Amino acid sequence: MPTPQLILASASPRRRELLTQIGIRFVVQTADVDETPLLGETPEALVERLAILKAKTIWNADSLPVLGSDTLGTLNGDLLVKPRDFAHAQQMLRQMSGQVHEILTAVALTTATGTQVTLSRSVVKFRTITDSEILAYWASGEPHDKAGAYAIQGLGAVFVERLEGSYSGVMGLPLFETAQLLATAGIQTL
């Protein structure tokens, strides 16, 4: 087995797939952190704080560099989080129907020299979604654990009319920004 280049502080299968896609060798150590927003915290500050917290929680002086990431959506100032249940998912998908929402993904890299963070911002326009489509989508199981109750890389792609920004960022790890961050630590992709 090839020697890992870094530790991924995430249990996300999508982040694992994306890192593998760009040729990074890594091990996974999940960071269990409180993701509750702080009073008055902006969405940008929240995702950056959580990405940094995840990376720093795993890192120690003897470890490989640690990559932490966090993704969330916003619509009219409201956070698009993982749905609690069908009613919550239905509410979010109805609100996004025919509208534009923003996906923010922060990536943090902690090494012996400190922590660097970068933020990816993408804008997603949904087509109009019917209640029967929302019900069928929920029944597929896909939206149950996804921020904003959809997965752009899965069945949820049929709702996306337009995307401006990073497709991989909407999935949970912006590859362009991640590769730049890794390069600062001497970790080359491909």
Residue, then its C-alpha position, 0 to 999 in steps of 0.5 A: m500500500p502506498t504511503p499516505q500523503l495526508i489525513l482526511a478529517s472527514a467521513s464523507p465518501r464524496r470527499r474521499e472519491l474527489l481526493t482519489q480522483i486527483g491522485i492523493r494518497f490519504v487515510v481517514q480520521t473522522a473529526d467529531v466536532d460541534e457544528t452549531p453556529l455561533l451567535g451572529e456567525t456568518p455562513e462564510a465564517l461558520v464553514e471556515r471555522l468548522a473546516i479549521l476545527k476539523a483539521k486541528t482536532i485531528w492534527n498533532a506534532d507527529s501527524l501527516p498534514v490534515l485536511g478538513s472541510d465543511t460545506l453548507g448552503t444558503l438561501n436568502g440568508d437561511l442555512l441549508v443544512k442536512p434535513r431532520d426529516f421529510a417535512h424539513a427536506q420538503q420545506m428546503l426543496r420547496q424554498m429552493s424550487g425555481q430559485v438561486h442558492e449558494i453553496l460554500t465549501a471551506v477547506a483547511l490544511t493544518t501542518a507543522t507550520g500552521t493552518q491555511v484555509t480557502l473558501s469556494r463559493s458556488v451559485v446553483k439555480f434550481r428549476t421548478i420542482t413539483d411536490s410529487e418530485i420531492l416525494a419521489y426524491w425523498a423516497s430514493g433515500e438520497p437527500h436524507d443526509k445531504a446539506g440542502a437535501y440534495a446531491i448534485q452528483g446524484l439524482g438531485a442533478v435533475f433539479v439543477e438548471r445552472l451552476e456557476g462555480s465549482y461542481s466539486g465544491v458543491m459536492g463537498l471538496p473544491l478540487f482546484e482550491t484543494a490542489q492549490l492548498l496542498a501544493t503550498a505544503g508540497i503535496q502534488t496532485l496527479 
